Amino acid sequence: MERTRRDTLLGLVFFGTLAFLLWATINLTDISLGKAPPLEVWFADGGGAQVGTNVLVLGKRVGKVGEIDVHYDDEHADRPVRMLLLINQELPLTDQVTIEVRADGVLGGKLIYINPGRGNPVEPGTPLQG
């Protein structure tokens, strides 16, 4: 009887630990990102941002940069850098939205800061200007 109780306790601890690690993997990594459609933003320059740079909306972290592409054609001459922002929630973006690359602190990191603005709503999937 004692051995059965000990083995049951050991099994509960083992599977509980596995469940916790699975939860942590999903919630603390980028697997949970992408619950909302990605935002396509065009910038004049990348400003030192990299894939994986945090995206903040009014100071709250809502995602990361998923892709950065540079287009050298004449169509995108004024804003050649395209960033695809992977976000985990719907954002109430308006026609007065401002999106900019900012310094993350004194150590030189970067972040993408979004201020949704106040105005007329923007259709989902519309390319935005940064």
N, CA, C and O atoms as CSV, one atom per row, in Angstrom:
chain,resi,resn,atom,element,x,y,z
A,1,MET,N,N,0.816,-1.196,0.000
A,1,MET,CA,C,0.000,0.000,0.000
A,1,MET,C,C,0.863,1.265,0.000
A,1,MET,O,O,0.574,2.235,-0.701
A,2,GLU,N,N,1.919,1.229,0.797
A,2,GLU,CA,C,2.815,2.381,0.874
A,2,GLU,C,C,3.486,2.645,-0.477
A,2,GLU,O,O,3.639,3.797,-0.884
A,3,ARG,N,N,3.881,1.580,-1.163
A,3,ARG,CA,C,4.554,1.727,-2.457
A,3,ARG,C,C,3.594,2.306,-3.503
A,3,ARG,O,O,4.009,3.131,-4.317
A,4,THR,N,N,2.344,1.901,-3.498
A,4,THR,CA,C,1.344,2.415,-4.440
A,4,THR,C,C,1.121,3.909,-4.218
A,4,THR,O,O,1.033,4.676,-5.178
A,5,ARG,N,N,1.030,4.315,-2.976
A,5,ARG,CA,C,0.848,5.732,-2.644
A,5,ARG,C,C,2.059,6.552,-3.097
A,5,ARG,O,O,1.901,7.638,-3.656
A,6,ARG,N,N,3.260,6.035,-2.857
A,6,ARG,CA,C,4.484,6.722,-3.262
A,6,ARG,C,C,4.564,6.856,-4.793
A,6,ARG,O,O,4.920,7.920,-5.300
A,7,ASP,N,N,4.234,5.781,-5.531
A,7,ASP,CA,C,4.272,5.808,-6.992
A,7,ASP,C,C,3.216,6.757,-7.558
A,7,ASP,O,O,3.456,7.436,-8.557
A,8,THR,N,N,2.057,6.802,-6.923
A,8,THR,CA,C,1.007,7.722,-7.360
A,8,THR,C,C,1.446,9.172,-7.165
A,8,THR,O,O,1.252,10.006,-8.050
A,9,LEU,N,N,2.026,9.467,-6.029
A,9,LEU,CA,C,2.524,10.808,-5.758
A,9,LEU,C,C,3.628,11.198,-6.746
A,9,LEU,O,O,3.649,12.318,-7.257
A,10,LEU,N,N,4.527,10.277,-7.002
A,10,LEU,CA,C,5.596,10.524,-7.956
A,10,LEU,C,C,5.032,10.787,-9.353
A,10,LEU,O,O,5.516,11.683,-10.045
A,11,GLY,N,N,4.037,10.040,-9.776
A,11,GLY,CA,C,3.391,10.246,-11.080
A,11,GLY,C,C,2.702,11.588,-11.169
A,11,GLY,O,O,2.789,12.263,-12.195
A,12,LEU,N,N,2.006,11.992,-10.090
A,12,LEU,CA,C,1.345,13.300,-10.070
A,12,LEU,C,C,2.358,14.440,-10.171
A,12,LEU,O,O,2.136,15.405,-10.903
A,13,VAL,N,N,3.454,14.335,-9.450
A,13,VAL,CA,C,4.495,15.368,-9.515
A,13,VAL,C,C,5.100,15.417,-10.919
A,13,VAL,O,O,5.309,16.501,-11.463
A,14,PHE,N,N,5.377,14.270,-11.499
A,14,PHE,CA,C,5.989,14.210,-12.830
A,14,PHE,C,C,5.079,14.834,-13.884
A,14,PHE,O,O,5.512,15.698,-14.646
A,15,PHE,N,N,3.820,14.401,-13.930
A,15,PHE,CA,C,2.906,14.921,-14.945
A,15,PHE,C,C,2.502,16.369,-14.658
A,15,PHE,O,O,2.236,17.127,-15.591
A,16,GLY,N,N,2.452,16.758,-13.399
A,16,GLY,CA,C,2.206,18.163,-13.072
A,16,GLY,C,C,3.333,19.055,-13.567
A,16,GLY,O,O,3.088,20.151,-14.071
A,17,THR,N,N,4.562,18.589,-13.424
A,17,THR,CA,C,5.712,19.342,-13.914
A,17,THR,C,C,5.673,19.448,-15.432
A,17,THR,O,O,5.946,20.516,-15.980
A,18,LEU,N,N,5.339,18.364,-16.117
A,18,LEU,CA,C,5.213,18.408,-17.574
A,18,LEU,C,C,4.125,19.382,-18.012
A,18,LEU,O,O,4.314,20.127,-18.974
A,19,ALA,N,N,3.000,19.384,-17.326
A,19,ALA,CA,C,1.907,20.309,-17.657
A,19,ALA,C,C,2.341,21.756,-17.451
A,19,ALA,O,O,2.019,22.619,-18.267
A,20,PHE,N,N,3.064,22.029,-16.377
A,20,PHE,CA,C,3.559,23.379,-16.130
A,20,PHE,C,C,4.532,23.820,-17.214
A,20,PHE,O,O,4.456,24.957,-17.679
A,21,LEU,N,N,5.444,22.943,-17.625
A,21,LEU,CA,C,6.393,23.288,-18.684
A,21,LEU,C,C,5.689,23.541,-20.007
A,21,LEU,O,O,6.092,24.439,-20.747
A,22,LEU,N,N,4.669,22.789,-20.324
A,22,LEU,CA,C,3.894,23.028,-21.542
A,22,LEU,C,C,3.196,24.376,-21.472
A,22,LEU,O,O,3.229,25.137,-22.439
A,23,TRP,N,N,2.569,24.683,-20.350
A,23,TRP,CA,C,1.920,25.981,-20.172
A,23,TRP,C,C,2.922,27.116,-20.322
A,23,TRP,O,O,2.637,28.094,-21.013
A,24,ALA,N,N,4.085,27.011,-19.693
A,24,ALA,CA,C,5.099,28.055,-19.760
A,24,ALA,C,C,5.614,28.226,-21.182
A,24,ALA,O,O,5.856,29.352,-21.615
A,25,THR,N,N,5.785,27.141,-21.910
A,25,THR,CA,C,6.255,27.220,-23.288
A,25,THR,C,C,5.262,27.965,-24.159
A,25,THR,O,O,5.660,28.794,-24.977
A,26,ILE,N,N,4.000,27.690,-24.001
A,26,ILE,CA,C,2.978,28.339,-24.831
A,26,ILE,C,C,2.806,29.798,-24.450
A,26,ILE,O,O,2.707,30.646,-25.338
A,27,ASN,N,N,2.766,30.119,-23.184
A,27,ASN,CA,C,2.452,31.480,-22.747
A,27,ASN,C,C,3.651,32.419,-22.682
A,27,ASN,O,O,3.475,33.636,-22.740
A,28,LEU,N,N,4.842,31.897,-22.565
A,28,LEU,CA,C,6.002,32.763,-22.400
A,28,LEU,C,C,6.885,32.831,-23.633
A,28,LEU,O,O,7.933,33.475,-23.600
A,29,THR,N,N,6.490,32.187,-24.710
A,29,THR,CA,C,7.245,32.263,-25.956
A,29,THR,C,C,6.347,32.817,-27.047
A,29,THR,O,O,5.219,33.225,-26.772
A,30,ASP,N,N,6.832,32.837,-28.278
A,30,ASP,CA,C,6.095,33.420,-29.393
A,30,ASP,C,C,5.024,32.510,-29.952
A,30,ASP,O,O,4.363,32.876,-30.925
A,31,ILE,N,N,4.827,31.333,-29.372
A,31,ILE,CA,C,3.780,30.443,-29.861
A,31,ILE,C,C,2.414,31.090,-29.678
A,31,ILE,O,O,1.510,30.877,-30.486
A,32,SER,N,N,2.259,31.882,-28.613
A,32,SER,CA,C,0.966,32.495,-28.346
A,32,SER,C,C,0.718,33.736,-29.190
A,32,SER,O,O,-0.399,34.254,-29.191
A,33,LEU,N,N,1.732,34.236,-29.917
A,33,LEU,CA,C,1.534,35.410,-30.760
A,33,LEU,C,C,0.794,35.030,-32.029
A,33,LEU,O,O,0.727,33.858,-32.401
A,34,GLY,N,N,0.253,36.016,-32.674
A,34,GLY,CA,C,-0.419,35.787,-33.932
A,34,GLY,C,C,-1.897,35.480,-33.788
A,34,GLY,O,O,-2.492,34.907,-34.701
A,35,LYS,N,N,-2.512,35.846,-32.662
A,35,LYS,CA,C,-3.940,35.618,-32.481
A,35,LYS,C,C,-4.763,36.612,-33.288
A,35,LYS,O,O,-5.945,36.373,-33.538
A,36,ALA,N,N,-4.161,37.717,-33.699
A,36,ALA,CA,C,-4.807,38.728,-34.532
A,36,ALA,C,C,-4.045,38.801,-35.853
A,36,ALA,O,O,-2.893,38.374,-35.926
A,37,PRO,N,N,-4.676,39.337,-36.894
A,37,PRO,CA,C,-3.956,39.462,-38.169
A,37,PRO,C,C,-2.715,40.351,-38.006
A,37,PRO,O,O,-2.761,41.348,-37.286
A,38,PRO,N,N,-1.615,39.996,-38.667
A,38,PRO,CA,C,-0.402,40.803,-38.537
A,38,PRO,C,C,-0.587,42.180,-39.174
A,38,PRO,O,O,-1.386,42.358,-40.093
A,39,LEU,N,N,0.169,43.138,-38.664
A,39,LEU,CA,C,0.134,44.499,-39.204
A,39,LEU,C,C,1.307,44.686,-40.157
A,39,LEU,O,O,2.441,44.352,-39.814
A,40,GLU,N,N,1.050,45.210,-41.338
A,40,GLU,CA,C,2.095,45.535,-42.300
A,40,GLU,C,C,2.356,47.034,-42.210
A,40,GLU,O,O,1.469,47.843,-42.483
A,41,VAL,N,N,3.582,47.401,-41.823
A,41,VAL,CA,C,3.933,48.803,-41.618
A,41,VAL,C,C,5.140,49.141,-42.488
A,41,VAL,O,O,6.103,48.377,-42.543
A,42,TRP,N,N,5.087,50.282,-43.165
A,42,TRP,CA,C,6.172,50.740,-44.036
A,42,TRP,C,C,6.883,51.907,-43.372
A,42,TRP,O,O,6.241,52.869,-42.951
A,43,PHE,N,N,8.220,51.828,-43.276
A,43,PHE,CA,C,9.050,52.842,-42.633
A,43,PHE,C,C,10.045,53.429,-43.638
A,43,PHE,O,O,10.389,52.792,-44.633
A,44,ALA,N,N,10.500,54.656,-43.358
A,44,ALA,CA,C,11.553,55.261,-44.169
A,44,ALA,C,C,12.889,54.569,-43.916
A,44,ALA,O,O,13.698,54.427,-44.832
A,45,ASP,N,N,13.123,54.138,-42.671
A,45,ASP,CA,C,14.299,53.323,-42.353
A,45,ASP,C,C,13.972,52.436,-41.164
A,45,ASP,O,O,13.018,52.690,-40.428
A,46,GLY,N,N,14.765,51.403,-40.985
A,46,GLY,CA,C,14.499,50.425,-39.932
A,46,GLY,C,C,14.829,50.910,-38.541
A,46,GLY,O,O,14.314,50.368,-37.563
A,47,GLY,N,N,15.674,51.916,-38.425
A,47,GLY,CA,C,16.007,52.490,-37.130
A,47,GLY,C,C,16.715,51.551,-36.181
A,47,GLY,O,O,16.729,51.797,-34.975
A,48,GLY,N,N,17.303,50.483,-36.686
A,48,GLY,CA,C,18.008,49.535,-35.821
A,48,GLY,C,C,17.131,48.434,-35.265
A,48,GLY,O,O,17.600,47.621,-34.468
A,49,ALA,N,N,15.857,48.382,-35.666
A,49,ALA,CA,C,14.975,47.307,-35.197
A,49,ALA,C,C,15.376,45.994,-35.859
A,49,ALA,O,O,15.921,45.985,-36.962
A,50,GLN,N,N,15.104,44.896,-35.182
A,50,GLN,CA,C,15.436,43.566,-35.675
A,50,GLN,C,C,14.219,42.667,-35.531
A,50,GLN,O,O,13.264,42.996,-34.827
A,51,VAL,N,N,14.269,41.534,-36.207
A,51,VAL,CA,C,13.213,40.537,-36.017
A,51,VAL,C,C,13.248,40.116,-34.550
A,51,VAL,O,O,14.306,39.780,-34.019
A,52,GLY,N,N,12.099,40.136,-33.910
A,52,GLY,CA,C,12.015,39.820,-32.487
A,52,GLY,C,C,11.909,41.044,-31.604
A,52,GLY,O,O,11.712,40.917,-30.395
A,53,THR,N,N,12.036,42.240,-32.187
A,53,THR,CA,C,11.895,43.484,-31.416
A,53,THR,C,C,10.475,43.574,-30.868
A,53,THR,O,O,9.519,43.253,-31.573
A,54,ASN,N,N,10.330,44.002,-29.628
A,54,ASN,CA,C,9.019,44.106,-28.987
A,54,ASN,C,C,8.175,45.195,-29.629
A,54,ASN,O,O,8.694,46.217,-30.078
A,55,VAL,N,N,6.848,44.962,-29.669
A,55,VAL,CA,C,5.869,45.934,-30.145
A,55,VAL,C,C,5.018,46.334,-28.947
A,55,VAL,O,O,4.450,45.479,-28.268
A,56,LEU,N,N,4.933,47.645,-28.689
A,56,LEU,CA,C,4.148,48.158,-27.571
A,56,LEU,C,C,3.038,49.053,-28.077
A,56,LEU,O,O,3.231,49.820,-29.020
A,57,VAL,N,N,1.861,48.957,-27.446
A,57,VAL,CA,C,0.748,49.858,-27.710
A,57,VAL,C,C,0.469,50.604,-26.421
A,57,VAL,O,O,0.020,50.019,-25.435
A,58,LEU,N,N,0.740,51.903,-26.436
A,58,LEU,CA,C,0.548,52.745,-25.259
A,58,LEU,C,C,1.243,52.164,-24.032
A,58,LEU,O,O,0.716,52.249,-22.923
A,59,GLY,N,N,2.412,51.579,-24.222
A,59,GLY,CA,C,3.216,51.049,-23.131
A,59,GLY,C,C,2.996,49.597,-22.792
A,59,GLY,O,O,3.722,49.047,-21.964
A,60,LYS,N,N,2.008,48.951,-23.409
A,60,LYS,CA,C,1.723,47.534,-23.135
A,60,LYS,C,C,2.301,46.678,-24.261
A,60,LYS,O,O,2.072,46.955,-25.439
A,61,ARG,N,N,3.052,45.632,-23.892
A,61,ARG,CA,C,3.633,44.746,-24.893
A,61,ARG,C,C,2.534,43.899,-25.511
A,61,ARG,O,O,1.815,43.189,-24.809
A,62,VAL,N,N,2.407,43.980,-26.843
A,62,VAL,CA,C,1.360,43.231,-27.534
A,62,VAL,C,C,1.902,42.330,-28.634
A,62,VAL,O,O,1.121,41.643,-29.293
A,63,GLY,N,N,3.207,42.309,-28.855
A,63,GLY,CA,C,3.722,41.447,-29.908
A,63,GLY,C,C,5.183,41.670,-30.196
A,63,GLY,O,O,5.911,42.270,-29.405
A,64,LYS,N,N,5.608,41.167,-31.365
A,64,LYS,CA,C,6.992,41.257,-31.809
A,64,LYS,C,C,7.035,41.499,-33.307
A,64,LYS,O,O,6.048,41.295,-34.014
A,65,VAL,N,N,8.197,41.940,-33.779
A,65,VAL,CA,C,8.421,42.089,-35.216
A,65,VAL,C,C,8.673,40.692,-35.783
A,65,VAL,O,O,9.549,39.972,-35.305
A,66,GLY,N,N,7.901,40.312,-36.803
A,66,GLY,CA,C,8.031,38.988,-37.395
A,66,GLY,C,C,8.932,38.961,-38.611
A,66,GLY,O,O,9.676,38.000,-38.803
A,67,GLU,N,N,8.881,40.007,-39.447
A,67,GLU,CA,C,9.682,40.077,-40.670
A,67,GLU,C,C,10.099,41.513,-40.914
A,67,GLU,O,O,9.396,42.456,-40.548
A,68,ILE,N,N,11.258,41.660,-41.539
A,68,ILE,CA,C,11.713,42.966,-42.024
A,68,ILE,C,C,12.217,42.757,-43.444
A,68,ILE,O,O,13.100,41.933,-43.683
A,69,ASP,N,N,11.648,43.513,-44.392
A,69,ASP,CA,C,12.052,43.444,-45.791
A,69,ASP,C,C,12.382,44.846,-46.273
A,69,ASP,O,O,11.799,45.828,-45.813
A,70,VAL,N,N,13.321,44.929,-47.202
A,70,VAL,CA,C,13.656,46.200,-47.841
A,70,VAL,C,C,13.326,46.069,-49.317
A,70,VAL,O,O,13.783,45.139,-49.982
A,71,HIS,N,N,12.527,47.007,-49.833
A,71,HIS,CA,C,12.135,47.019,-51.242
A,71,HIS,C,C,12.847,48.178,-51.929
A,71,HIS,O,O,12.726,49.329,-51.510
A,72,TYR,N,N,13.588,47.865,-52.985
A,72,TYR,CA,C,14.398,48.867,-53.673
A,72,TYR,C,C,13.728,49.413,-54.931
A,72,TYR,O,O,14.367,50.136,-55.695
A,73,ASP,N,N,12.468,49.088,-55.164
A,73,ASP,CA,C,11.801,49.559,-56.375
A,73,ASP,C,C,11.314,50.998,-56.208
A,73,ASP,O,O,11.315,51.541,-55.104
A,74,ASP,N,N,10.897,51.608,-57.327
A,74,ASP,CA,C,10.460,53.005,-57.311
A,74,ASP,C,C,9.125,53.189,-56.593
A,74,ASP,O,O,8.832,54.279,-56.101
A,75,GLU,N,N,8.320,52.138,-56.530
A,75,GLU,CA,C,7.014,52.239,-55.882
A,75,GLU,C,C,7.141,52.569,-54.402
A,75,GLU,O,O,6.291,53.263,-53.845
A,76,HIS,N,N,8.199,52.075,-53.762
A,76,HIS,CA,C,8.391,52.274,-52.326
A,76,HIS,C,C,9.616,53.142,-52.051
A,76,HIS,O,O,10.330,52.912,-51.075
A,77,ALA,N,N,9.862,54.124,-52.890
A,77,ALA,CA,C,11.077,54.928,-52.764
A,77,ALA,C,C,11.101,55.747,-51.470
A,77,ALA,O,O,12.166,55.916,-50.876
A,78,ASP,N,N,9.953,56.258,-51.024
A,78,ASP,CA,C,9.950,57.090,-49.813
A,78,ASP,C,C,9.913,56.265,-48.523
A,78,ASP,O,O,10.400,56.726,-47.491
A,79,ARG,N,N,9.345,55.059,-48.562
A,79,ARG,CA,C,9.277,54.176,-47.386
A,79,ARG,C,C,9.603,52.749,-47.830
A,79,ARG,O,O,8.692,51.953,-48.058
A,80,PRO,N,N,10.892,52.418,-47.954
A,80,PRO,CA,C,11.259,51.117,-48.511
A,80,PRO,C,C,11.283,49.951,-47.515
A,80,PRO,O,O,11.363,48.799,-47.941
A,81,VAL,N,N,11.217,50.210,-46.220
A,81,VAL,CA,C,11.349,49.147,-45.224
A,81,VAL,C,C,9.958,48.688,-44.788
A,81,VAL,O,O,9.162,49.473,-44.273
A,82,ARG,N,N,9.684,47.401,-45.005
A,82,ARG,CA,C,8.403,46.815,-44.602
A,82,ARG,C,C,8.639,45.922,-43.392
A,82,ARG,O,O,9.481,45.025,-43.417
A,83,MET,N,N,7.873,46.187,-42.328
A,83,MET,CA,C,7.917,45.337,-41.135
A,83,MET,C,C,6.562,44.685,-40.960
A,83,MET,O,O,5.523,45.331,-41.095
A,84,LEU,N,N,6.584,43.402,-40.660
A,84,LEU,CA,C,5.369,42.661,-40.363
A,84,LEU,C,C,5.332,42.464,-38.849
A,84,LEU,O,O,6.188,41.782,-38.285
A,85,LEU,N,N,4.341,43.063,-38.198
A,85,LEU,CA,C,4.227,43.017,-36.744
A,85,LEU,C,C,3.236,41.927,-36.349
A,85,LEU,O,O,2.063,41.978,-36.719
A,86,LEU,N,N,3.720,40.939,-35.592
A,86,LEU,CA,C,2.875,39.848,-35.101
A,86,LEU,C,C,2.317,40.264,-33.749
A,86,LEU,O,O,3.066,40.435,-32.788
A,87,ILE,N,N,1.012,40.425,-33.678
A,87,ILE,CA,C,0.388,40.910,-32.445
A,87,ILE,C,C,-0.573,39.851,-31.911
A,87,ILE,O,O,-1.051,38.996,-32.657
A,88,ASN,N,N,-0.847,39.920,-30.616
A,88,ASN,CA,C,-1.687,38.893,-29.983
A,88,ASN,C,C,-3.068,39.383,-29.590
A,88,ASN,O,O,-3.772,38.700,-28.846
A,89,GLN,N,N,-3.476,40.562,-30.076
A,89,GLN,CA,C,-4.820,41.050,-29.804
A,89,GLN,C,C,-5.216,42.055,-30.873
A,89,GLN,O,O,-4.356,42.660,-31.513
A,90,GLU,N,N,-6.514,42.233,-31.064
A,90,GLU,CA,C,-7.002,43.218,-32.017
A,90,GLU,C,C,-6.704,44.621,-31.484
A,90,GLU,O,O,-6.872,44.890,-30.294
A,91,LEU,N,N,-6.261,45.509,-32.373
A,91,LEU,CA,C,-5.947,46.878,-31.979
A,91,LEU,C,C,-6.946,47.838,-32.615
A,91,LEU,O,O,-7.253,47.701,-33.800
A,92,PRO,N,N,-7.464,48.814,-31.853
A,92,PRO,CA,C,-8.407,49.782,-32.407
A,92,PRO,C,C,-7.670,50.909,-33.134
A,92,PRO,O,O,-7.647,52.040,-32.649
A,93,LEU,N,N,-7.070,50.617,-34.281
A,93,LEU,CA,C,-6.283,51.606,-35.007
A,93,LEU,C,C,-7.192,52.590,-35.730
A,93,LEU,O,O,-8.263,52.224,-36.215
A,94,THR,N,N,-6.749,53.847,-35.797
A,94,THR,CA,C,-7.512,54.898,-36.467
A,94,THR,C,C,-6.661,55.521,-37.566
A,94,THR,O,O,-5.507,55.140,-37.766
A,95,ASP,N,N,-7.250,56.490,-38.281
A,95,ASP,CA,C,-6.501,57.159,-39.341
A,95,ASP,C,C,-5.447,58.121,-38.777
A,95,ASP,O,O,-4.672,58.690,-39.547
A,96,GLN,N,N,-5.401,58.313,-37.468
A,96,GLN,CA,C,-4.398,59.163,-36.837
A,96,GLN,C,C,-3.348,58.348,-36.085
A,96,GLN,O,O,-2.675,58.869,-35.197
A,97,VAL,N,N,-3.209,57.078,-36.437
A,97,VAL,CA,C,-2.258,56.195,-35.766
A,97,VAL,C,C,-0.826,56.671,-36.028
A,97,VAL,O,O,-0.503,57.116,-37.129
A,98,THR,N,N,0.024,56.572,-35.007
A,98,THR,CA,C,1.454,56.834,-35.177
A,98,THR,C,C,2.213,55.578,-34.750
A,98,THR,O,O,1.986,55.017,-33.679
A,99,ILE,N,N,3.120,55.164,-35.631
A,99,ILE,CA,C,3.940,53.978,-35.371
A,99,ILE,C,C,5.383,54.389,-35.572
A,99,ILE,O,O,5.746,54.887,-36.638
A,100,GLU,N,N,6.213,54.184,-34.553
A,100,GLU,CA,C,7.605,54.627,-34.655
A,100,GLU,C,C,8.553,53.660,-33.957
A,100,GLU,O,O,8.170,52.915,-33.056
A,101,VAL,N,N,9.799,53.700,-34.406
A,101,VAL,CA,C,10.864,52.924,-33.783
A,101,VAL,C,C,11.471,53.818,-32.709
A,101,VAL,O,O,11.910,54.932,-32.993
A,102,ARG,N,N,11.491,53.328,-31.486
A,102,ARG,CA,C,12.028,54.096,-30.355
A,102,ARG,C,C,13.149,53.333,-29.674
A,102,ARG,O,O,13.287,52.119,-29.827
A,103,ALA,N,N,13.949,54.077,-28.918
A,103,ALA,CA,C,14.974,53.452,-28.084
A,103,ALA,C,C,14.292,52.780,-26.901
A,103,ALA,O,O,13.369,53.338,-26.307
A,104,ASP,N,N,14.749,51.583,-26.564
A,104,ASP,CA,C,14.157,50.831,-25.459
A,104,ASP,C,C,14.750,51.227,-24.117
A,104,ASP,O,O,14.167,50.930,-23.075
A,105,GLY,N,N,15.868,51.873,-24.125
A,105,GLY,CA,C,16.507,52.281,-22.884
A,105,GLY,C,C,17.897,52.805,-23.170
A,105,GLY,O,O,18.282,52.984,-24.325
A,106,VAL,N,N,18.642,53.047,-22.115
A,106,VAL,CA,C,19.977,53.618,-22.274
A,106,VAL,C,C,20.990,52.620,-22.807
A,106,VAL,O,O,22.081,53.020,-23.212
A,107,LEU,N,N,20.662,51.329,-22.820
A,107,LEU,CA,C,21.610,50.324,-23.284
A,107,LEU,C,C,21.544,50.079,-24.785
A,107,LEU,O,O,22.319,49.277,-25.304
A,108,GLY,N,N,20.635,50.752,-25.500
A,108,GLY,CA,C,20.644,50.705,-26.950
A,108,GLY,C,C,19.637,49.794,-27.607
A,108,GLY,O,O,19.676,49.656,-28.830
A,109,GLY,N,N,18.745,49.167,-26.882
A,109,GLY,CA,C,17.734,48.329,-27.510
A,109,GLY,C,C,16.695,49.173,-28.229
A,109,GLY,O,O,16.609,50.380,-28.001
A,110,LYS,N,N,15.917,48.556,-29.085
A,110,LYS,CA,C,14.870,49.241,-29.833
A,110,LYS,C,C,13.523,48.591,-29.547
A,110,LYS,O,O,13.460,47.450,-29.090
A,111,LEU,N,N,12.442,49.328,-29.819
A,111,LEU,CA,C,11.094,48.811,-29.736
A,111,LEU,C,C,10.234,49.544,-30.748
A,111,LEU,O,O,10.581,50.640,-31.189
A,112,ILE,N,N,9.118,48.945,-31.113
A,112,ILE,CA,C,8.153,49.571,-32.007
A,112,ILE,C,C,7.007,50.054,-31.125
A,112,ILE,O,O,6.379,49.264,-30.421
A,113,TYR,N,N,6.738,51.373,-31.170
A,113,TYR,CA,C,5.716,51.972,-30.316
A,113,TYR,C,C,4.539,52.404,-31.186
A,113,TYR,O,O,4.715,53.122,-32.171
A,114,ILE,N,N,3.340,51.961,-30.816
A,114,ILE,CA,C,2.124,52.292,-31.554
A,114,ILE,C,C,1.205,53.115,-30.672
A,114,ILE,O,O,0.887,52.721,-29.550
A,115,ASN,N,N,0.779,54.269,-31.190
A,115,ASN,CA,C,-0.258,55.062,-30.555
A,115,ASN,C,C,-1.458,55.015,-31.489
A,115,ASN,O,O,-1.408,55.595,-32.574
A,116,PRO,N,N,-2.553,54.330,-31.093
A,116,PRO,CA,C,-3.678,54.134,-32.008
A,116,PRO,C,C,-4.341,55.419,-32.469
A,116,PRO,O,O,-4.940,55.442,-33.544
A,117,GLY,N,N,-4.252,56.482,-31.695
A,117,GLY,CA,C,-4.853,57.755,-32.076
A,117,GLY,C,C,-6.358,57.752,-31.874
A,117,GLY,O,O,-6.959,56.765,-31.449
A,118,ARG,N,N,-6.943,58.911,-32.200
A,118,ARG,CA,C,-8.391,59.060,-32.108
A,118,ARG,C,C,-8.871,59.601,-33.441
A,118,ARG,O,O,-8.387,60.628,-33.918
A,119,GLY,N,N,-9.797,58.924,-34.021
A,119,GLY,CA,C,-10.298,59.322,-35.326
A,119,GLY,C,C,-11.136,58.213,-35.917
A,119,GLY,O,O,-11.766,57.438,-35.197
A,120,ASN,N,N,-11.137,58.145,-37.240
A,120,ASN,CA,C,-11.917,57.126,-37.936
A,120,ASN,C,C,-11.171,55.799,-37.927
A,120,ASN,O,O,-9.959,55.779,-38.143
A,121,PRO,N,N,-11.863,54.692,-37.683
A,121,PRO,CA,C,-11.205,53.377,-37.664
A,121,PRO,C,C,-10.593,53.031,-39.022
A,121,PRO,O,O,-11.105,53.423,-40.071
A,122,VAL,N,N,-9.491,52.291,-38.975
A,122,VAL,CA,C,-8.816,51.812,-40.180
A,122,VAL,C,C,-9.261,50.383,-40.425
A,122,VAL,O,O,-9.405,49.603,-39.484
A,123,GLU,N,N,-9.480,50.039,-41.682
A,123,GLU,CA,C,-9.864,48.675,-42.049
A,123,GLU,C,C,-8.742,47.697,-41.714
A,123,GLU,O,O,-7.579,48.028,-41.944
A,124,PRO,N,N,-9.031,46.511,-41.182
A,124,PRO,CA,C,-7.988,45.506,-40.939
A,124,PRO,C,C,-7.310,45.106,-42.255
A,124,PRO,O,O,-7.967,44.981,-43.288
A,125,GLY,N,N,-6.003,44.908,-42.203
A,125,GLY,CA,C,-5.240,44.532,-43.371
A,125,GLY,C,C,-4.708,45.698,-44.184
A,125,GLY,O,O,-4.003,45.488,-45.171
A,126,THR,N,N,-5.032,46.926,-43.789
A,126,THR,CA,C,-4.544,48.102,-44.497
A,126,THR,C,C,-3.073,48.319,-44.181
A,126,THR,O,O,-2.700,48.333,-43.008
A,127,PRO,N,N,-2.216,48.490,-45.206
A,127,PRO,CA,C,-0.803,48.799,-44.923
A,127,PRO,C,C,-0.696,50.157,-44.226
A,127,PRO,O,O,-1.339,51.125,-44.632
A,128,LEU,N,N,0.111,50.214,-43.188
A,128,LEU,CA,C,0.239,51.428,-42.378
A,128,LEU,C,C,1.569,52.103,-42.634
A,128,LEU,O,O,2.520,51.456,-43.073
A,129,GLN,N,N,1.647,53.403,-42.365
A,129,GLN,CA,C,2.874,54.179,-42.513
A,129,GLN,C,C,3.490,54.409,-41.149
A,129,GLN,O,O,2.811,54.825,-40.210
A,130,GLY,N,N,4.786,54.133,-41.046
A,130,GLY,CA,C,5.485,54.338,-39.784
A,130,GLY,C,C,6.358,55.563,-39.822
A,130,GLY,O,O,7.019,55.880,-38.834
